[in-house]
Amino acid sequence: MLSFSWAVALLTGATCVVGSVVMLVKKISSHRETEEKIKRARNRRDESLQRAEQAVLRYKESHPTTDSAFILTLSLSELTQQLKEGSLTPEDVLYSYMEKTLAVNKKLNCCTEILLESLDQLTTVGSNKDGLLYGVPVSIKENITFKNHDCSCGVVINLDQPAEKDSVLVQVLKKQGAIPFVRTNLPQALLNYDCSNPIYGQTVNPHNPQKTSGGSSGGEGALIGGGGSLLGIGTDIGGSIRIPASFCGICGFKPTAGRLSHCFIFRMKLVPSSPGPMARDVDSLALCMQALLCDHMFSLDPTVPPLPFNMEIYRSSRPLRIGYLESDGYTHPSPSMARGVREVKALLEQAGHTLVPYCPLKMDQIFPELLIKVVPFNKSVSTIFQSDKTFIMMLIFFWQFPRVSANFDALCGVGSVPELWKQHAAVEDYIQETIAHWRSCNIDVLLCPVIGPAYNFLYCGKLSTAVSYTILYNLLTFPAGVVTVSTVTTKDEEELKHYKGCYQDMWDKLFKEAVSGGEGLPVAVQCVALPWQDELCLRFMKEVEQLVKESKK
């Protein structure tokens, strides 16, 4: 007969075995549920693509004279004019762009679904004929809520939870006569400036499929850069509009934080996020901002200041006093980034503008202390570092490099609520210090690099430091936009071979690898203004765009 202690031991052992089996069964069940969710999402996407393709074929058969090729060549201003005049119909335009989007998506994997409601909207869009975007097909980033559709942000747990209503921006677009017709891909949880997630996969660059489209608005960048959309809405928390615009060769604008409504848009609050337009040219960005900054948006979202678009500022031609920089001193620019700024600076000077050297303040301090520290890694990171021998060896190695050690220190977070308050105060102090520095230089706007050219795959997640050129203006809440001005040359690639960076650390080495093989890819510059001077920023972007265009004639 077994002793009592043996019986307890056997019972305990059996309980442990049963517990382990239960845990295993739960894990298997959870894995299967995840797979089923992904499968359903992909099926919905595929079904929408197939139904859209069938609708396009039916329309082409019944409207054989529609000149889709011509429609696709029109700028947004030209298209809106012809729609208002009636020389083009919303049906002709929507089906032309839907056909092009389907073709582009097959190459780039940039769409998460076609919004089949857009076909029904054609029957009611006439009631908004006075809208500034009447009959214009618009693409929408997937984190912007759309009624009866998931807003997954590339995260499986968010699937099968359709939104109950449209976001404010979608409502305003519809009121202005626009037709949202497709939703576009993004990285998982928006936490990367690549464009890949487990649900919809990897989006690739329209100029080179071996390169990323950037992110997090990478689906928008790829679709517009590939010609499948004329106007799109993205979001930007660290460069998420501007980086894909740079990588994909289009224009993108991040307004002042709070200028546009962010109601019903999934976002993070680590630094201020902004929704904004992406398009082929600056006039399209300005028209979109004009359309969105209307009484309807101010009524739907009273938290937005009722500031209509100031067309007088946008159309101004007065000479500007422009600050400029080739390097922020934290991430050394690639040869093409620096060359883009130099060439644009020369064009601006020739046009009668005054260029003034400018340097951002304390980049080596504010990047780890005011940006990295807000990443919610908490105390578990430091606990792992203290207990894991591999991490300890890594830290001993990394401490040889000041930038790396500072960022690893910052990953442990602020540590306490009082320290968090201090950090918030430090951000406000930095904003005021920057504005004072800006005014001491007596500049209207700022010309600076934006990271590029488009990266090789798998580097975005390793190179958080390279977003220093864009995330700075999220922290400051300054409006900022990107204009494509050139392409990478053979000489740029040769100069890249001698790239050393600012710190000669692992991130400088990775950046060199990331941008290599970029010959022929787009090169862009970034234009910045003070808060609430969005129209001035766009006016500056337009000036850059026109001067570059004229120089190429």
N, C-alpha and C positions, 0 to 999 in steps of 0.2 A: 504494500500500500504506500502511495506517495506521501511524503511528509507535507505539512502545510506550506513550508517555504518553497518546496518544489512546485506545488500546485499554483502558488502565487506567481512564481517565475514563469511557468508555462502559460498561465492566463495573461500575464503582462506581455509575454512574447507574442501570443496570439493576437492580443489587442493591437500591438505595434504593427503586426503583419496586416491585420484588417485595415488599420489606419492608412498604411502605405498603399494598400490596394485601392482604398477609397480615393486617396489623393491622386493616384495614377489614373483611375477612372474619370475623375473630375478634369484632369489635365487633358485626357484624350477627348472628353466631351467638349471642353472649351476649344480645343484645337479644331475639332470638327465643326463647331458652331462658327468659328472664325472663317474657316474655309467656305462654309455655306454662305456667310454674309458676303464675302468677296465674290463668290460665284454669282450671287444674285445681282450685285452691283455691276459686275461686268456684263451680265446678261441684259440688264437695263440699258447700259451704254450701247451694246451691240445692236439691241433691238431699235433704239432710237436712230442709230446710224443707218440701219437697213431701211427703216420706214422713211427716213429723210431721202435716202437714195431713190427709193421708189417714187416718192412725191416729186422729186426733181425730174425723173424720167417722164412721168406723166405730164408735167408742165411743159417740158421741152417738146413733147409730141404735139401738144395742143397749141403751143406758141412757137412755131419753128422759126419765126423771124426775129426773135429776141437776140440782140447782139450782146451776149454775155462778156465777150472779150473786151468790147468797148466800155461797158459798165465798170469792169474791174480796173480800167486805166484811170477813171475819174478820181480826182481828189474829193475830200469830203465837202468842201465848199462848192465845187462843181456839181457834185451829186445832189446836194440839197437844193441847189438852184433849179436843176432839171426836174426834180421831183415836185417842187412847188409850181413850176410852170406847167407840169403835166406831160412833158415830153418823155418822161420815164414814169413807170408805175411802181409802187412799192412791191408788187408781185414780181416784176421783172428783176428788180434789184435783189430782193430776198432770195429768190431761187438761184440767181447767178452766184451770190456769195455762198449759199448753202452748197452748191455744186463744188465750188472752189475749196471750201472748208473740208469737205469730205475727201477731196484729193490730197490736200495738204496733210490732213490727219493720218492718212495711210502712210505717209513718209515720215512724219515727225512725232506721231502719238501725242498730240497736244490737247485733245478734247476729251472731256469726261462724259459728255452727252450732248446731243442736239435737243434743243428745247422745241418740241413739236407743237407746243402752244403758240409758237410764233406763226404757224400756218393759220391758226384760228384768229390770231390778232389782225391778220390782213383784212378780215371782214369788218373790223371796228376801228382800224387806225385812221380812217377818214375823219373821225370825230375830233382828232387832234391834228388836223391839217395845218393849223397855225403854229404848231410847235416848231422849235428851232431845229429839231432832229427828225422831222416828219419823214417816215419811210426808210430811215437809216438802220440797217442791221448792226447790232452791237453785240460783242462778245463779253462774257462776264466770268471773272475768276471764281472758282468753285467755293471759296469761303464766304462769298456774298450770298445771303439767303435768297431763295427763290421758292415761292409757294409750291407745296406738294413735292419738293425735291430735297434729297439729303444735302446737308452741308457738312460733308465728312472731314474736310481738311486733310484728306489722305490717311485718316485714322479709322481703323476698322470699327471701334466701339461706337463711333458716331453714325454708322450706317443704319438703315431701316428706321430713321427718325426724321421723316420729312418735315420741312418747315411749314408753319401754319400761315405765314404771310410773307410777302415780298419785303426785302429791305427797303429803306426809305429811298436810296439811290435808284433802285430798280423801279419803284413807283414813280419817281420823278422822270426817269428816262421815258417810261411809257406815256406819261402825261405830255412830254415834249414830242411825242410821235415816234420815238425810237422803237425798234423791235428787237429785244434781246432774243438771240437765236441759238446761242451755243455757250456752254460752260467749259472752262479750261483748267488744265492740270496744274498741280502745285506739289511741293515737297511735303513729306509727312509732317503734320502738325505745324507747317510753315517754318520749321526750325532748320532751314538750310537755304543757301542761295543756289543750289542745284534744283532740279525739278523731277523728283522721283518719289514714288510711294508704293506700298505693297498692294494697293488696290488697282491702280491704273498704270503702273509701270513708269518707265523712263521716257521723258520728252527730250528730243534731240534738237540740235541747232539747225535752222533753215539754210545756213550757208555752208555747213560742214557737219554731217551726221555723226562724226567722230568727236564732236564737241558738245558741251552742255549748252542749253538755252539760257541758263541762269535761273534765278528764282528770287523770291518765291512765286512771283507772277510769271513763271517761265512758260506756262502754256499760252498765256496772252502774247508774250514776246515772240514765241515761235510761230503762232498762228498769224499775227499781224506781219511779222517779218517774212513769212512764207506767202503772203498775199491773200490769206483766207478771211481776213477781217480788216475793216477800214478803221474801226474805233473799238477800243476795249476799256474795261474798268479793272484795274488791279489794286493792290494794297501795298503799303510800304512801311516797314518798321525798322529797317536797317539798310535799305537799298533795294527792296524787293520789287519796286517798279523800275528804278534807274539801272540796276545791274542787268536784268534781262533786256532792257532797251539798248544798253551798250553792247551786250553780247550778240543781239539779233539784228542790230543795225536800224533801229527805229527811234522814235522820240517818246519820252516818258516824263511825266510831271508829278512830283510829290508836293501837294499844296501845304500851306501852313497847317499844322495839326489843329483840328477843330474847324477849319474853313468849310469842309464838306461833312455831311452827316455820316457817322459810322454806326447808326442804329441797325441792329440785326446783321452785323458783319463780325464773323469770328476773328478775334485779334488778341494779341497779348498786350499787357500794360507795363512791360519792363521799361520801355521808352515809348514816347507817343507815336502811335501809328496813324497813317493817313491813307484813305482811299484816293485814287487819282486816275486820270486818263492816260492811255497809251495809244499811239497812232503813228502814221507814216510821216506826218509833218506837224509843225508847231501850230499853224492855223487851226488844225483839227483839234488840238489840245485846248486852244483858247475857246473855240466854239463849244466844245463839250463843257468847259468850266462855265461859260456864259449860260448854257442851257440848264446846268445843275443849280447854279446860284440864283434861284428864282423864288418867288413868293410861295410856291407849292412846297418846296423843301423847307423853307423857314417856318411854314405852318405845320408840316408833319413833324419837324424836329425843332422845338423851340430852344434847344441848347446850342444851336448853331447861330452865330451872330448874323443878323440880317444885312449882309453886305453884298449887294448885287455886283456883278462883274463890271469893272471900270474900263470901258472900251477906250476912253480918251487916253488913259495911261498906256494901254497896250499899243495904240496906234501912234504914240508920241515918237518924234524923231530927234529930240534934243540930244546933244552929245553926252555921253556918260563918263563918269570917272570909275574905272574898273580895277578892282584888286585882282591879282593873279598869283598862282603858285604852280610850280611843276611837281613839287614833292611836299607832302605834309610832314616829312621828317620821321615818320613812323613806319610807313610801308613805302619803300623806294619804288617809283613807277617803272613799269616796263618801258622800253624805248618808244613804242608807239604811243603810249599814254602821254609821255613828256613831249613828244613831237607834235601831237595833236594840239596841246596847249600852246606851244611855241608858234605853230602856224596860224592858229586863230588869233593869238595876241598880235601878230604882225598885220593880219587883215584888219583888225579893229583899230590899230594905230593908223593905218593907211586911210581908214574911213573917218578919221578925225576924233576918235575917242582917246581919253587919257588912261594909260595903263600904269598901275602902281603895284610894286612888289608887296605881297602879303604873306604872313605866316600864321597858321592856326596856333593858338596858345596851348602849351603844356600837353601835347599829344601823348608823350610817354607816360604822363601821370593819369590823364583823364580816361584813356582807353581801359586800363585795368581797374582803376578805382571807381569810375562813374558809370562804366558800361558792363564790364565783365562781372563785377561784384554783384550785380542784380540778378545774375543767373541763379535759379533756386537749387543749388547743389547742396546747401546746408552743411551741417556738421558731419554727415556721413562720409563726405569726401575726405575731410581731414582724418577721420577715424581709419578709413581704408589706407590712406597714405602712411599712417603711423604703424599699422599692423602688417602691411604687405611688404615683404622684402623687395619684390620687383619694383614697386612704386618708390621705395626708399632709394634704391639704386638709380632709378630714373631721376628722382629729385636731385641727388648728388650730381648727376650728369648735367641736368638742366640748369642748375644754379650757376653754371659757368656763363650762362647767357642771360643778361639782365632782363630783356623783354620777356623771355620764357618764364623765368622765375617769378616775375611780377604778376604775370597772368595766372600761373599756378596758385600763387598766394591768394589772388582775387577770387578764384573759384570756390574757396571755402566760405564765401559770402560775407555778409555784414556782421553776423554773429549775435546781434541783439536788437531789440526794438529801438533803444536809444541811438545805437549806431546807424540804424536805418533812417531815423529822423535826421541825423547828422549828414548822412549821404544825400538825402533829398535837399537839404539846405545847401550842400556843396554844389549840387546841380544848378540850383537857382543862382548861386554866386557865380558859377562859371558862365552861365548865360549872360548875366549882366556884365561880367568882365569882358566877354567876347564882344558884346554890343559896344561897350566903351572903346575897345581896341579898334573895332570897325570904324567908329566915328572919328577916332584919332587919326585914322588913315584917310578920312574924308572920302570914302568910296560909296558908290550907289549900289553896286553889285559885285559879285565875285566869280572869276573864271578859274576852274580847277579841274584836275583829272577825275575820271571815274574808272574803276578797275576794268581791265581788258588787256588783250582781246579775250574772247571766249575760252574758258578752261577746257583742258582735257578732263575726262571723267574721273571721279573719285577724289578730286582735290578740294572741292568746295568745303566739305566737312572737316578738312584738315587745316584750313586757312582762314580762321575767324579774324585774324589780324588784318587781312587785306580789305575788309569792309570798313576800315578806318576812314576811307574817302567818302563814304556815303552815310554811315550810321551817325557820324558827328552831327549832321544836320537834322537828324531825327531827335537827337538829344537836345539840340538847340531850338528845335521846333521851327527852323528856317525853311521856307519854300525852296525847292531845288528841282532842277530838271536836266535831262540829258538830250543832247543833239549829236547825231552821227555826223562826222566831219571828214573821214578818210578811211583808208584800208591799210592793213599791215603790209609793209614792203619787205623786199629781200634784205635791204639794208637794216631794217628793224630787227630781223631775225639774226643777222650777223652780229649786231650790237648786243643782242640778248645773250649770246655766248659768253660775253664778258660781264654779265650782270652779277653784282656782289650783294646788293641790297644795302639797307641802313645799318644792320646789326651783324651781318654775316652769321646768322643763326639758322636753325632748322627751318623756320618759316620763310626766310629769304630763299633758301634752297628750294623749298616746295613751290614757292611762287614762280620761280624761274621755270621749273618743270611744268607747272600748270598751264602757263601761257605759251609754251613752246609749240612750234608747228602751226603758227597762226597766220602765215602769209595769205593775204587776200581777205582776211576777216575784217569786220567793221571796227573802226576806231571812233570813239566818242569823247566829248568833253562835257563837263558839268557846269551849270549856271546856277548861282545862288543869290538870294536876296534876304533882307530882314523880314521878320514875321509880319504877316498880313500884307506884304507887298508882292502878292502872287502875280498880279498883272505886270508889274515891273520885271519880275523874273521871266515871265513868258515873253515880254517885249525884248528882253536881252537875248533869250533863246532864238527868237525870230530874227534878230539882227545877225547872230552867228550863222544861222541857217542860210540867210540870203547872201551874206558875204562869201561863204564857202561855195554856194551854188554859182555865184558870179565868177569866182576865181577859177572855176572848172570849165567855163565857156571858152 
